[in-house]
Amino acid sequence: MRYFIYLSYNGSNYHGWQIQPNAITVQEVVQKALSLIIGRHIDLTGAGRTDTGVHARSMAAHFDCELPIDTDAICKQLNSLLPWDISVSRIVKVKSDAHARFSALSRTYEYMLYFDKNPFLKGLAYRHYRKLDFEAMNMAASIMLEYTDFTSFSKLHTDTRTNNCKVLSAEWEQRGDIWVFTIKADRFLRDMVRATVGTLILVGEHSIDTEGFMRVIEAKDRQKAGQSIDACGLYLSDIEYDKNIFL
């Protein structure tokens, strides 16, 4: 039987989601705990890979187990065993061919930015020290919906076969003292959101205009874009699946 597990985590203490040699990752910690509870080795396959220091409000992964399990009980046991910065919300049965990564219809990321000193946001959002023009930043962000090749916002020398993505929405909005950039797409490239935010900040500071942002995309050159902004403000916030994969 195949199951989807949904979890959230504070990524500050982890070297991303995916298992790596000589580094603690979220996948490793959850996989070990799940294997211990079920009593046999369990392999988790995540919906994607978040980088070092990136957080997740809703990460999905799948695993196979030939024996039926009490999903509610497993959730409770996992939350008792896992460290404070990882939480499991639910485990659900899915069809045998459902895949946490390849069955995903879309993913949504949020980037949190604030200005005034706030001890409760340190490590959980990015503090910016200069005024930003969010109207101009939203005009530039909307341009992303007209393009598919985002090589300029991709980490160099990755093993991906294409840098094409379909951006479905991209917008900044204010939530109290925090400004949030929400971007939804069918897929994302390595470092894409952080590089996008770094380039939009250049627009907000009037270092480049919306046409300049367009030229960055069209250049298909990572060196033309802004810096990758700090990981602490980035959250994987949602993954969408077809309802038909769930049992």
C-alpha positions in Angstrom: 0.0 0.0 0.0 1.1 3.5 -0.7 0.7 6.5 1.6 1.2 10.2 1.5 2.6 11.9 4.6 2.1 15.6 5.1 4.5 17.5 7.4 5.7 21.0 8.2 9.1 22.0 9.5 11.3 24.8 10.6 14.3 24.3 8.3 16.8 26.4 10.4 18.6 23.3 11.8 18.6 21.2 8.7 20.6 21.0 5.4 17.4 20.9 3.4 14.9 18.1 2.8 16.9 15.5 0.9 19.2 13.0 2.5 22.9 14.0 2.2 26.1 12.4 3.5 27.5 14.0 6.6 24.6 16.4 7.1 21.3 16.3 9.0 18.3 16.6 6.8 14.5 16.5 7.3 14.0 13.4 5.2 16.6 11.5 7.2 15.1 12.4 10.5 11.5 11.6 9.5 12.5 8.4 7.7 14.4 7.1 10.7 11.4 7.8 13.0 8.9 6.3 10.7 11.0 3.2 10.2 11.4 2.8 14.0 7.7 3.0 14.6 6.6 0.7 11.7 9.4 -1.8 12.6 11.0 -2.0 9.1 13.0 0.2 6.8 10.8 2.8 5.1 12.0 4.9 2.1 10.4 8.4 1.8 10.1 10.1 -1.6 9.5 13.9 -1.2 7.5 16.2 -3.5 10.6 18.2 -4.0 13.8 19.3 -2.3 14.0 22.4 -0.1 17.4 23.8 0.4 19.4 24.4 3.6 17.5 26.7 6.0 14.2 26.7 3.9 11.0 26.0 5.8 7.8 24.1 4.9 4.3 24.7 5.9 3.1 21.7 3.9 5.6 19.2 2.5 4.3 15.9 1.1 6.2 12.6 0.7 5.1 9.1 -0.1 6.1 5.7 1.2 5.1 2.1 0.7 4.2 -0.4 3.4 2.9 -3.9 2.5 1.0 -4.1 5.9 -2.0 -1.9 6.7 -1.2 0.7 9.3 -3.2 2.9 11.7 -2.5 6.3 10.1 -3.8 8.3 13.1 -1.8 6.3 15.6 1.3 6.6 13.4 0.9 10.4 13.3 0.6 10.7 17.1 3.7 8.5 17.5 5.7 10.4 15.0 4.9 13.7 16.6 6.0 12.3 20.0 9.2 11.1 18.6 10.2 13.8 16.2 12.1 17.0 17.3 10.1 20.2 18.0 10.9 21.6 14.6 9.1 18.9 12.6 5.4 18.2 12.7 3.3 15.6 10.9 -0.3 16.7 10.1 -1.7 13.5 8.5 -1.0 10.3 6.6 -3.4 9.2 3.9 -3.8 6.2 1.6 -3.3 6.9 -2.1 -3.4 4.9 -5.3 -0.4 2.6 -6.0 0.9 4.8 -8.8 0.5 8.1 -7.0 3.8 9.9 -6.7 4.6 12.8 -4.3 6.7 14.6 -6.9 5.4 13.6 -10.3 1.7 13.6 -9.4 1.9 17.2 -8.1 -0.2 19.6 -10.2 1.4 22.7 -8.7 3.5 24.0 -5.8 3.2 27.3 -4.0 6.1 29.1 -2.2 5.9 32.2 0.0 8.8 34.5 0.9 8.5 36.6 4.0 10.1 40.1 4.3 10.0 42.7 7.0 11.6 46.1 7.8 11.5 47.0 11.5 13.5 45.1 14.1 11.4 42.2 15.4 13.0 39.5 17.6 10.1 37.1 16.8 10.8 37.1 13.1 14.6 36.6 13.2 15.4 33.4 11.4 11.9 33.1 10.1 11.8 36.0 7.7 14.2 38.3 5.9 14.8 41.8 7.2 15.4 44.4 4.5 16.8 47.8 5.4 15.8 50.0 2.4 12.4 51.2 1.3 10.8 49.1 -1.5 8.3 50.1 -4.2 5.9 47.1 -4.0 3.7 48.4 -6.8 6.6 48.3 -9.2 7.6 44.9 -7.8 4.1 43.5 -8.5 4.1 44.9 -12.0 7.4 43.1 -12.6 6.2 39.9 -10.9 3.2 39.7 -13.2 5.5 39.6 -16.2 6.6 36.1 -15.1 3.3 34.7 -16.3 4.2 35.6 -19.8 7.4 33.5 -19.9 8.3 29.8 -19.4 12.1 29.7 -19.5 13.6 30.9 -16.2 17.2 30.0 -16.7 18.1 33.4 -15.3 16.7 32.4 -11.9 18.1 28.9 -11.8 21.1 27.6 -9.9 23.9 26.9 -12.3 25.0 23.3 -13.2 22.0 21.4 -12.0 20.9 18.1 -13.4 17.5 19.3 -14.6 16.6 18.6 -18.2 14.7 21.8 -18.8 14.4 25.2 -17.2 10.8 25.7 -18.4 8.2 26.3 -15.7 4.6 27.6 -16.0 4.1 30.3 -13.4 0.4 30.5 -12.5 0.5 33.5 -10.1 3.1 35.8 -8.5 2.3 38.6 -6.2 3.4 40.6 -3.1 0.9 41.4 -0.4 1.2 43.0 3.1 0.2 41.0 6.1 0.5 43.2 9.1 4.2 44.1 9.5 5.3 41.4 6.9 5.3 41.6 3.2 4.8 38.2 1.5 5.7 37.2 -2.0 3.5 34.2 -3.1 4.4 32.4 -6.3 2.6 29.3 -7.7 3.9 27.2 -10.6 3.7 23.7 -12.0 7.4 23.2 -11.0 10.3 25.2 -9.7 14.0 25.3 -10.5 16.7 25.1 -7.9 17.1 28.5 -6.2 14.4 30.0 -8.4 12.3 31.7 -5.8 15.2 33.2 -3.9 16.8 34.5 -7.1 13.4 35.9 -8.2 12.9 37.7 -4.9 16.5 39.1 -5.1 15.8 40.5 -8.6 12.4 41.9 -7.6 14.1 43.7 -4.8 16.3 45.5 -7.4 13.0 46.6 -9.0 11.7 47.8 -5.6 14.8 49.8 -5.0 14.6 51.3 -8.5 17.9 49.8 -9.5 16.2 48.3 -12.5 12.7 48.9 -13.9 10.0 46.4 -15.1 11.6 46.4 -18.6 14.9 45.6 -17.0 13.3 42.7 -15.2 11.9 41.5 -18.5 15.4 41.7 -20.0 16.8 39.6 -17.2 14.4 36.8 -17.9 15.0 37.0 -21.7 18.8 36.9 -21.2 18.6 33.3 -19.8 21.7 34.1 -17.9 21.9 33.7 -14.1 24.6 36.4 -13.8 22.1 39.0 -15.1 19.7 38.4 -12.2 19.9 39.6 -8.6 21.4 37.7 -5.7 19.7 34.8 -4.1 18.1 36.2 -1.0 18.4 34.6 2.4 16.9 31.1 2.8 15.3 32.0 6.2 12.4 33.8 4.6 11.3 31.0 2.2 8.5 28.6 2.9 7.0 25.8 0.8 3.4 26.5 1.6 1.2 24.2 -0.6 1.3 21.3 -3.0 -1.7 20.6 -5.1 -2.8 17.1 -6.3 -5.7 15.7 -8.3 -8.3 14.4 -5.8 -8.6 11.2 -7.7 -5.2 9.9 -6.4 -6.6 9.6 -2.8 -8.4 6.5 -1.6 
